[in-house]
């Protein structure tokens, strides 16, 4: 979905962050800079658009599900740049597990643990002063994409 959004809105440039499997950044820079430099100095440069498939919300939700204080995690991550908009693609953990039956499960892909992570993600809009949109992801990929696109269109117009 990130790739589709990037192509639609940016005609973009794509990176995969080394050392973070599954983490991808699609970004259009002004000026063009090295991705590692960008990650260390994101607040020092004017950017057009950055699309990430994870951000500090994932850290907060995951660490909270492991028993750490969510408020403490929020405090530790408050220096991160606030996004113009963030999406939490919500789906029941049982449905998510059905969707990944074709592959080997990751360490954290256990039903009860995923339920705790989901509860933490769903708390984010109330806990943070960020523009977080919860998107129902039980429907088709095309419908989810259209829901995200509508929200993005609102802030780009």
FENSUL-V173682 format. One record per residue. RES is the residue in one small letter. PHI is phi as a letter, one per 20 degrees, with the letter a starting at -180 (none if undefined). OMEGA is omega in radians with two decimals (* if undefined). Layout:
BEGIN
res:RES phi:PHI omega:OMEGA
res:RES phi:PHI omega:OMEGA
END
This chain:
BEGIN
res:x phi:none omega:3.12
res:x phi:g omega:-3.14
res:x phi:f omega:3.12
res:x phi:f omega:3.12
res:x phi:f omega:-3.13
res:x phi:f omega:3.13
res:x phi:f omega:-3.12
res:x phi:f omega:-3.01
res:x phi:e omega:-2.99
res:x phi:c omega:-2.84
res:x phi:m omega:-2.66
res:x phi:e omega:3.08
res:x phi:d omega:-2.99
res:x phi:c omega:3.05
res:x phi:c omega:2.84
res:x phi:d omega:-3.09
res:x phi:f omega:-3.11
res:x phi:f omega:3.11
res:x phi:n omega:3.13
res:x phi:c omega:-3.12
res:x phi:g omega:-3.14
res:x phi:n omega:-3.13
res:x phi:d omega:-3.13
res:x phi:c omega:3.05
res:x phi:c omega:3.05
res:x phi:d omega:-2.93
res:x phi:b omega:3.00
res:x phi:c omega:-3.02
res:x phi:e omega:2.86
res:x phi:c omega:-0.14
res:x phi:f omega:3.10
res:x phi:f omega:-3.12
res:x phi:c omega:3.10
res:x phi:f omega:-3.07
res:x phi:f omega:3.12
res:x phi:f omega:3.07
res:x phi:f omega:3.12
res:x phi:g omega:-3.09
res:x phi:f omega:3.13
res:x phi:e omega:-2.99
res:x phi:c omega:-3.02
res:x phi:g omega:-3.11
res:x phi:f omega:-3.07
res:x phi:e omega:-3.05
res:x phi:c omega:3.04
res:x phi:e omega:-3.11
res:x phi:d omega:2.98
res:x phi:f omega:-3.06
res:x phi:b omega:3.02
res:x phi:c omega:3.07
res:x phi:d omega:3.13
res:x phi:c omega:3.05
res:x phi:e omega:3.00
res:x phi:b omega:3.06
res:x phi:b omega:-3.07
res:x phi:f omega:3.08
res:x phi:f omega:3.13
res:x phi:f omega:3.11
res:x phi:f omega:-3.12
res:x phi:f omega:-3.11
res:x phi:f omega:-3.09
res:x phi:f omega:-3.13
res:x phi:f omega:3.08
res:x phi:f omega:3.12
res:x phi:f omega:3.11
res:x phi:e omega:3.05
res:x phi:o omega:3.10
res:x phi:f omega:-3.13
res:x phi:f omega:3.11
res:x phi:f omega:3.13
res:x phi:f omega:3.08
res:x phi:f omega:3.11
res:x phi:f omega:3.09
res:x phi:f omega:3.14
res:x phi:g omega:-3.12
res:x phi:f omega:-3.08
res:x phi:d omega:-3.04
res:x phi:f omega:3.12
res:x phi:f omega:-3.13
res:x phi:f omega:3.10
res:x phi:f omega:3.13
res:x phi:f omega:3.13
res:x phi:f omega:3.02
res:x phi:f omega:3.11
res:x phi:b omega:3.09
res:x phi:c omega:-3.13
res:x phi:d omega:2.96
res:x phi:d omega:-3.12
res:x phi:e omega:-2.99
res:x phi:e omega:3.06
res:x phi:b omega:3.07
res:x phi:g omega:3.13
res:x phi:g omega:3.12
res:x phi:f omega:3.09
res:x phi:f omega:3.12
res:x phi:g omega:3.13
res:x phi:f omega:3.07
res:x phi:f omega:-3.10
res:x phi:f omega:-3.11
res:x phi:d omega:3.14
res:x phi:g omega:-3.05
res:x phi:f omega:-3.10
res:x phi:c omega:3.11
res:x phi:f omega:-3.14
res:x phi:f omega:3.02
res:x phi:e omega:-3.10
res:x phi:g omega:-3.04
res:x phi:e omega:-3.08
res:x phi:e omega:3.08
res:x phi:d omega:-2.96
res:x phi:g omega:-3.07
res:x phi:f omega:3.11
res:x phi:f omega:3.12
res:x phi:f omega:3.08
res:x phi:f omega:3.11
res:x phi:f omega:3.12
res:x phi:f omega:-3.14
res:x phi:g omega:3.11
res:x phi:g omega:3.13
res:x phi:f omega:3.10
res:x phi:f omega:-3.09
res:x phi:f omega:3.06
res:x phi:e omega:-3.00
res:x phi:g omega:-3.11
res:x phi:g omega:3.14
res:x phi:e omega:-3.07
res:x phi:e omega:-3.05
res:x phi:d omega:3.09
res:x phi:e omega:-3.13
res:x phi:d omega:3.10
res:x phi:e omega:-3.07
res:x phi:d omega:3.09
res:x phi:d omega:3.05
res:x phi:e omega:-3.12
res:x phi:d omega:3.08
res:x phi:f omega:-3.06
res:x phi:d omega:3.10
res:x phi:e omega:-3.13
res:x phi:e omega:-3.10
res:x phi:f omega:3.10
res:x phi:g omega:-3.14
res:x phi:f omega:3.13
res:x phi:f omega:3.10
res:x phi:f omega:3.10
res:x phi:g omega:-3.14
res:x phi:f omega:3.09
res:x phi:f omega:3.11
res:x phi:f omega:-3.13
res:x phi:g omega:3.12
res:x phi:g omega:3.14
res:x phi:f omega:3.11
res:x phi:f omega:3.11
res:x phi:g omega:-3.12
res:x phi:f omega:-3.12
res:x phi:e omega:-3.14
res:x phi:e omega:-3.11
res:x phi:e omega:*
END
